[in-house]
Amino acid sequence: MEKSGTKAGIQKFGAYLSGMVMPNISAFIAWGLITALFIETGWLPNEKLAAMVGPMITYLLPLLIAYTGGKMVYDHRGGVVGATAAMGVIVGTSVPMFLGAMMMGPLAAFLIKKIDKMLEGGVKAGFEMLINNFTAGILATILAIAGFFVIGPVVEALNNFLASGVDAIINLGVLPLVHLFVEPAKVLFLNNAINHGIFTPLGAQQAAEAGKSIIFMLESNPGPGLGILLAYMFFGKGLSKASASSASIIHFLGGIHEIYFPYILMKPILIVAAMAGGAAGTLTFSLLGIGLNAAPSPGSIFAYIAMTPRSDFFGMFLGVAVATAVSFAVAAAILKSSKGKEEDLESAVTKMEEMKGKESSVRGTFVSSAKSYKDVKKIIFACDAGMGSSAMGASILKKKVKEAGITDVDVTNLAINNLPSDVDLVVTHKDLTDRAVKMVPGAIHVSVDNFLGSSKYEDIVSELKKTR
């Protein structure tokens, strides 16, 4: 239980970091496209339009991050104070202040929330708007000044230290070793935290200086996952073999990497294939000097094409192909050498239950006494970011509910951190259920191994029909 709680805590912290960046990815992509098109070495060089590149990465992107971080803590009021306070660290430093924005936004929102709590009930009638506006304005002013003179220089020093550390790793030629940590963390559903909470800000700073960055490619390379899914297509058994082909399309073309995580989780030794493929791809990118203009999100080959400088296409495709081939070779060897029947998604759960000596929460459904299926009107699929795997699962269940003639149930998808208190039933991957239960303990919670195909969907529809 303690281990599970620790993992959930790490996931929650990571999701908070990525939660400040993920909603603004479209702005990062816009900046990347403008950079790729209009800078001197771009597809359509244009000095006037290229003038947008600097202000966007210096002001727009950090301010969006600060606002989003503040809003996560204290809604719009927290976002406004957070963005205003972040101007201090942005103007007071000479590098894109993503890290400072990720600190100032939530900090400012937390402080104004505490101040509002202290003043609650103590403001005379008629003075509420005056007090609310001035407390927020005064706090934002103080924090902006503090950010300019104190916090900004400290964060800049930390930022430069991290950047120099990354540069040193790249110069030493050991960047591929990062995959020894990245790949296991991804499978534990920390992919968005790593990519958008760490790599995207560092990559953006490097891209601002060099026009591109290999850091954007460390977590997002679709090659390793594709190699594993291809190995299952040829050498897997049962449900895993049957579902691997459609999963590979969703992964490689749709960019939803979470789709291949269960295939590793049911045979953990396959993490070696992911690490080998990732390292091989990054080594290829490094040797050829390949990078992307901005973060590819989602990690689809189409996003890679859109974010690749015109001189790097051959190297980009080669790196992805090498990662796929190496991952496939290692995964195929592992699957072929496996003795006995290959575990599929259901038998893996059964084995775990036998080892524990009790029914697993992976298979079971958490049912609060406050809810039953007759009360279910709102079903939410929740994943870390609320965009990829959860959207796919929600689409599948929505179709099944419609085909069953059930018209009074709404099926949507959200990030776990945004789950509303009035949700009736929550569907999550088994590794994320602990966090979902803590967010909305009064809802019914259903765990699945694979959003793409799960017998739980039929179970949910069956239970809904019984009560209609």
N, C-alpha and C positions, 0 to 999 in steps of 0.2 A: 504493500500500500504506500509505504514511504517513497519507494523508488518510482512508483507511478505518479505520486504527487510531485516529486522533483521534476520528472519529465514534463508533466503538465505545466509546472511553473516555468520551466525553460521555454516551452512552446508559447506560453502566454506572453513572456517578456519579448521573445523573438517576434511574435505576431504584433506586438505593440510597436516595435521598431519598424517593421515592414508596413504596418497600418498607416504610418505617416507618409509613406512613399507611394504605396500601391494605388490609392485613389488619384494620384497625380501623375501616373505613368504616361497618360496621354500627352501631358505637357512635356515630359522628358522626350517622348517620341517626336513631338512637334519640333523641339529644339534640335534633336538629332537629324531630322529631315532637312531643316533649314541649314544646319551645318553641312550636311552631305551635299546639298544642292548648290549653295551660294558662296561658300568660302573660296579662296583663291584656287584651291586644288579640287573643288567640287565639280559636280556634273554640269552645272550652269552658273559659272562664276559671275557674281554680281556684287560689286562693292557696297552699293547702297543697301541691298537686302541683307547682306552679310553683317551689317551693323547691328542687326537684332541679336546676333549670337551672344555677344558679351553681356548685354543687359539681362538677357533671359537667364543665363546660368548664374550671374552675380546677384540678381535681385528676384526675378520671378520665381524660379524654382525653390530657393530657400524660403521665400515668403509663403509659398503654397504649403511647403512642408511644415513650417511653424504654425500656420493657421490650422492645418489639419490636426497636428499634434495637440494644439490648444483646444480644438473642438472636441477631440476625443475625451478630454478631461472635463470640459465645462461648456459644451455646446458652442453656439455662435459667439457668445460673450467671451468665452475662453479663447476662441480662435482669433478674435479681433485683438485682444490684449496680447496674445502670444505672438502674432505677426508683427504688431507694433514694437514690442519689446525686442524682437529679433533684429530689427533694423540697426540696433546698436552694434551687435556682433558682425553684421553684414558690412556696414560702412567702416567699422573700426579695424577691419582686417584686409589683407591683400589677396586672399584665396577664396574660392567659392565656399560659403560657410554652411554646408549641409549639416555637419555635425553640430555646429552651434545652434542652428535652427531646430534640430531635433531635441536639443536641451532646453532652449529658451521657450519654445512653444508650450510644452507641457508644464514647465516650471511656472511661467506667468499665469497660466490658466489655473493651476493648483492654488497659487497665492490669492488670486482674485476670488476664487471659490471660497477660500477660508475667510477672507475679509467680508464677503457678502454674508456668510454664516454668522460672523460676529455681529454684524450690523442688523441682522434680521430681527424685526420687531422693535428696534430702537429708533427708527426714523419717523419723524413726525409726518402726519398726513399732508400731502401736497409737496413734500420735498423729496419724494422717492426718485423721480427722474434725475433731479439735480445731483443727489448723492450718488446714484448709480453711475452716471456719466463721469463725474469727477473722480470717484474712487478708481474707476478703471483707467481714466486718463492719467491720473497722478502715478498710479502703480506702473503703467506702461512707460511713462517718462523716466521714473527712477530706474527701472530695469534696463531701458535702452541706454541710459548713461552708464550704468554699471557694466552693461555688455560692451560698450565702446571702450571703456578704460581698463576693465578688469577681466571680465569673462571672455571677451573676444580674444585678447592676446594669449590667454591660457589655452583656449580651445584651438587657436591657430597653431600654437606650439605643439599641441597634441596631434592636430591634423597633419602637420608637417612631419612629425615623428612617424605616424602611421604610413603616410605617403612615402617617406624615405625607406621605411621598412619594406613596403611593397616593391619599390624600385630596386632595393638591394636583392630581394628574392628573385626578381626578374633578371637582374644582371648576373646573378650567380648561376642562373640556369636551373634552379630547383623549383620553379613555379609548378611543374607537374605534380610535385609531392603534396600540394594543397589538396589534391583529390583524396588523399588518405583520410582527410577529415570531412571534406565537403560531401562526398557520396553517402557515408553513413548518416550524416546529419540530415541530408535530403530525405532519406527513407524514413526518418523519424518525424517527418513533416515539419522540418525547419527550413525547407527550401526557400520560401518567401522571405523569411527572416534573414537568411544568408544573402540571398540575391539582392533584395531591395532594401534591407536594413544596413548592409555592410558594403557589398560590392558595387551597387549602383552609385552611392555617393562618392566612393573612391574612384570608380571608373569615370564618373562625370568630371571630376577634378583633373584626372589625367587627360581625358579627351579635350578639355578646355585648353590644355597646354600643347598637346601633340596632335589634336584633330581626331584621334581614335584611341581605343584602349582595349587590351586583351582581357582586362578584368571583367568586362561585360560578358565574356565567353566562358568563364570558369564554372558557373553553376548552370548556365542556360543551354549548353551544348546538347542538342537532342540525340546525338550519336550514341552515347552509352546506353540509354534507355531503349533506343531502337534495336541495338544489337541484342539485348536480352530478350526483347519481345520476339525478334526473328528466331532466336534460338528455341524459344518455346513453340513457335509455329512448326519448326521442323522436328524437335526432339522432346517436346512436352507430351503430357498425357492428360486425358480427361478434359475437364472444363478449362483448365489452364491453356491447353493446346487449342481448343475450339475458340476461345475468346481472344487469343493473342493477336490474330490478324486485324480484327476491328480495333483493338487497343493500340496497335502500332500506328494505324492511320490517325486516330485521335491524338496520339502522342506526337508524332512527327509533323503532321500537317496542322493539327489544331493547337499544338503547343501545351497540352495539359499533361505535364510530367507526372502528376500524382497517379495517373492511370497505371504506371508500371511498378509503383511501390509495392503493391500486394504480391506481385510475382516474385519480388526479392524477399519479402517478409515470410513467405511460405517456404522458402529455401534460402536462409540467410547467407550461406556460403557464396551465393551469387553476387554479394556486395563486392567480391574480389573482381568480378567481371566489370562492374560499374567503375571501380577505381582504376582498373587497367585501361579501360576505354577512355575514361576522362583524362587520365595522365597522358595517354598516347595522342589524343586530340590536342591537348594544350601544348605538348611538346612540338607538334607539327605547326601550330599557330605561332609558337615562340620562334622556331627556326626560320620561318618565313616572314616574321614581322607583321603578323595579321592582327587586326583589331576591328572593333565596331565603333560607329559614331555615337551610339547611345544604347541604352539597355533594350534588348529585344524582349518584349512582353506581349503575349505569352511566348515561351521558348519554342516557337514554331520555326520551321525552315523558311517560311515566308517572311517572318519577322527578321530573321537573319539576313535574308536577301535585301530587305528594305534598309537595314542599318549598316550594310557593308559598303565601305568606300569602293569606288569603281576600280581601283588598282588591286583590290584584295579578293576579288571573287574566286579566282582559282584556288588560292590558299585556304579560303573559308570552306569551300566545298571539299577540298582535299582533307582538311582537318576533321570535318564532320564524318567523312567517309572512313578515315583511319580510325576514329573513335568507334564507329559502328562495327567495323571489321574486327578490331581487337576485342571489343566487348562480346561480339557474337562468337568469336573463336573460343574465348575463355568460358562463356556461358554454355556453349554447345558441349565442350569437353566435360564440364561439370554435370550437365543433364544426362549425357550419354553414359557417364561412369556411375550414375546413381543406381543403386541396386533396388530391385523390387519395383512396385508400382509407384509412379509419381504422385505425390500428394496434390490434390486439387484444392480449391479454395475452401471447400466444405470439410474435407477430411483433415486438413491442417487444423481447423478449429476443433474437430473431434479429438484429435490426438492431444491437443493442449488441454482439453477438458479432462481426459484420462490422466494426464500427468498431474493436474491439480486436484483430481478426485472430486470435482464438482462441476456443475454447469458453468460455463464461462459467460461473462458478460458480453463477450463478442457475439455469441449465438443468441443470448437471451435478450429480453426487452426490459428496460428499467421502467417500471410503472409506478407512478406516485399515486397515493390514495386520493389525491385531489383531481385526478384525471382518469377517464376511461375512454374507450373508443367512441362511445356515443356522444362525448363532448368535443370530439375532434372536428374543428372547422378550419384550422390553420396548420399546415405542415411545412416545415422549413428544413431544407437540406443545408447543412452547415459544414464549411471547410475553413481552412486557415484564412484564406483571402476572400472567400465567398464569390469567386469568379470562375474557377476552373472545374474541378471535379464535382463540386456541389451543383453547379449549373447543369452539368451533364446528367447527374442523378435525378435532379428535379424534373428535367425534361422527360426522362424515361417514366418516372412515377406519374407525372401529370397525364401522360398518354394512357397509362394503364387505368388511372382513375376515371378518365373520360370514357374509355371503352367499357368500363364497368357500369356506366350510367350514373355515377355519383356526381351530383352537380353542386353540392353545398360545401365542398372542401377546396380550399385554396392551397396550391403547392408552389412554393418559391424557394429561392436560395439566398443565403446571406453568409457573411463572415461570422465566426463563432462569437467574437467580441461584440457583435451588433445584434445578437439575438434579443428580441423583445420579450417582455415578461408575459405577454398574452399568448405566446405560441403554445399550441396544444401538443404537437408531436414533433420531435427533432430527430433527423436521421444524420448520423455522422460516421466517419470511418472509425474503426475500433480504437485506433491510437489517439483519437481526439475526443472520445466520448466523455472521459473524466472532466475535461474542461467544459464541455457543453452542460453536463449535469450540474456543475458548480454555478454556471451562468443562469440556468433556468431549472432549478430542482423540482418545480411543480409540474413539469411537462413529462410526457411519455418519451423515452429515449430509446431509439433503435440503433444498434451498431451493425455495420456491414463491413465485409472484407474488401469489396470491390464495387465502386459506384456503377461500373459499366453493366454488371450482371449479377444480381443477387436474388435468392429465393425470398428474401425478406420483403421485397416489393409485393409479391403475390400474397404474402402473409398479411401485410398492411391492408391491401385491398380487400382481402377476405374478411378481416376483422371489421372494416368499415361497412361492408355490405351486410354483415350480421346485425348491425345496429341501425340500419336505415329502413 
